[in-house]
């Protein structure tokens, strides 16, 4: 086992690292400010103490962990050429990356179920989604991804490494680390694919079913205003799904079917976008599309005090 790895950044674009760092840094600052602002707003504003915003708080916290796990180290590589990372730090980073991305997917699935109950069973909404149910759902989502990814860390740690210690990436990606091993990594490939199906695949299936039922309910409404209002409550969530799953699908399919036609630098840039785009855009989308959040922000900017619980 090597004492440390060398994260080489984006191969082929080393001369562009300084310029690449500026959008990375900008997106990270927007993500941190936006998500911290959302968390504070949901915490202190009475009108946002509702199920939808509790799930949004989970999403914001997950986004903060997801981008903070990778971007500061990437900026150290780009700005100061601090490329070394210890083996144990690499495994810890890998665990937090995959746990946070799994949580992101799980929370988006919970938010889809929340929209399903709100639109299909509006009279029973508060009775079905109580605070204890929300807490248990969030805990179950975290335990699911944590318990699935912990074995992957042990499998990776037990591999014999004899193909150098240079990782051509900005963070410790599971397969990039496993490919440095001279042992059999078939278990890593199979288990990684299985975990992806049990998390992302299951969540996408639940989201698809939820929105199918929502669409059937909304179409059956007699009033055009009611249909538009029902659809508008889902707009921000649909945008969050697009921002999260679009780069994820590209990474998943390009690695398996893209072969050598797609440059490694493109893979790595999209992989970083996958971890940066949702944390950056989710606060913006929910701030613009959600009337209650927009009203709270306007009230604060106009000088009015928010009401503490």
CORQUIWO-V525180 format. One record per residue. SS is DSSP state (alpha for helix, beta for strand, coil for the rest). Layout:
[[SS] [SS]]
This chain:
[[coil] [coil] [coil] [beta] [beta] [beta] [beta] [coil] [coil] [coil] [coil] [coil] [coil] [alpha] [alpha] [alpha] [alpha] [alpha] [alpha] [alpha] [alpha] [alpha] [alpha] [alpha] [alpha] [alpha] [alpha] [alpha] [alpha] [alpha] [alpha] [alpha] [alpha] [alpha] [alpha] [alpha] [alpha] [alpha] [alpha] [alpha] [alpha] [alpha] [alpha] [alpha] [coil] [alpha] [alpha] [alpha] [coil] [coil] [alpha] [alpha] [alpha] [alpha] [alpha] [alpha] [alpha] [alpha] [alpha] [alpha] [alpha] [alpha] [alpha] [alpha] [alpha] [alpha] [alpha] [alpha] [alpha] [alpha] [alpha] [alpha] [alpha] [alpha] [alpha] [alpha] [alpha] [alpha] [alpha] [alpha] [coil] [coil] [coil] [beta] [beta] [beta] [alpha] [alpha] [alpha] [alpha] [alpha] [alpha] [alpha] [alpha] [alpha] [alpha] [alpha] [alpha] [alpha] [alpha] [alpha] [alpha] [alpha] [alpha] [alpha] [alpha] [alpha] [alpha] [alpha] [alpha] [alpha] [alpha] [alpha] [alpha] [alpha] [alpha] [alpha] [alpha] [alpha] [alpha] [coil] [alpha] [alpha] [alpha] [alpha] [alpha] [alpha] [alpha] [coil] [coil] [alpha] [alpha] [alpha] [alpha] [alpha] [alpha] [alpha] [alpha] [alpha] [alpha] [alpha] [alpha] [alpha] [alpha] [alpha] [alpha] [alpha] [alpha] [alpha] [alpha] [alpha] [alpha] [alpha] [alpha] [alpha] [alpha] [alpha] [coil] [coil] [coil] [beta] [coil] [coil] [coil] [coil] [beta] [beta] [coil] [coil] [coil] [coil] [coil] [coil] [alpha] [alpha] [alpha] [alpha] [alpha] [coil] [coil] [beta] [coil] [coil] [coil] [coil] [alpha] [alpha] [alpha] [alpha] [alpha] [alpha] [alpha] [alpha] [alpha] [alpha] [alpha] [alpha] [alpha] [alpha] [alpha] [alpha] [alpha] [alpha] [alpha] [alpha] [alpha] [alpha] [alpha] [alpha] [alpha] [alpha] [alpha] [alpha] [alpha] [alpha] [alpha] [alpha] [alpha] [alpha] [coil] [coil] [coil] [coil] [alpha] [alpha] [alpha] [alpha] [alpha] [alpha] [alpha] [alpha] [alpha] [coil] [coil] [alpha] [alpha] [alpha] [alpha] [alpha] [alpha] [alpha] [alpha] [alpha] [alpha] [alpha] [alpha] [alpha] [alpha] [alpha] [alpha] [alpha] [alpha] [alpha] [alpha] [alpha] [alpha] [alpha] [coil] [coil] [coil] [coil] [coil] [coil] [alpha] [alpha] [alpha] [alpha] [alpha] [alpha] [alpha] [alpha] [alpha] [alpha] [alpha] [alpha] [alpha] [alpha] [alpha] [alpha] [alpha] [alpha] [alpha] [alpha] [alpha] [alpha] [alpha] [alpha] [alpha] [alpha] [coil] [alpha] [alpha] [alpha] [alpha] [alpha] [alpha] [alpha] [alpha] [alpha] [alpha] [alpha] [coil] [coil] [coil] [coil] [coil] [coil] [coil] [coil]]
